[in-house]
Amino acid sequence: MYLSDVDIKRALAAGDILIEDFDESRLQPASYDILLGNKFIITRPELNQIIDPVKQIFPKTQELEVADGQEFVLHPGVSVLGITHDFVGTNGKFLISISGKSSLARSMQKFLKTRGKAR
């Protein structure tokens, strides 16, 4: 079940979910638009011939920080783990799902957070 904008406001007021730096202008009819942070971990495909977690062979990665206002380009074949600018959490009553939008959603790449905890 997804929460409506009214339900999101109600859950915020009850303390069931937490969105630090909540901005009502980013509240949508059935979602809330969070902001992407500026720190990323990217895979280095040119350094990863084999990845096998069972054998403890993990992908080679690089940490990247993008200055405010600077662009970040996601290239084909590169996996990216990013952070959110906003803190989003729950007391355990709800499951939080974070998904990419626009061109990311159309290319079926999704960012998912299965559960956050309120501070």
Secondary structure, 3 states (H helix, E strand, C coil): CCCCHHHHHHHHHHCCEEECCCCHHHEECCEECCCEEEEEEEECHHHCCCCEHHHCECCCEEEEECCCCCCCCCCCCCCEEEEECCCEEECCCCCCCCCCCHHHHHCCCCCCCCCCCCC
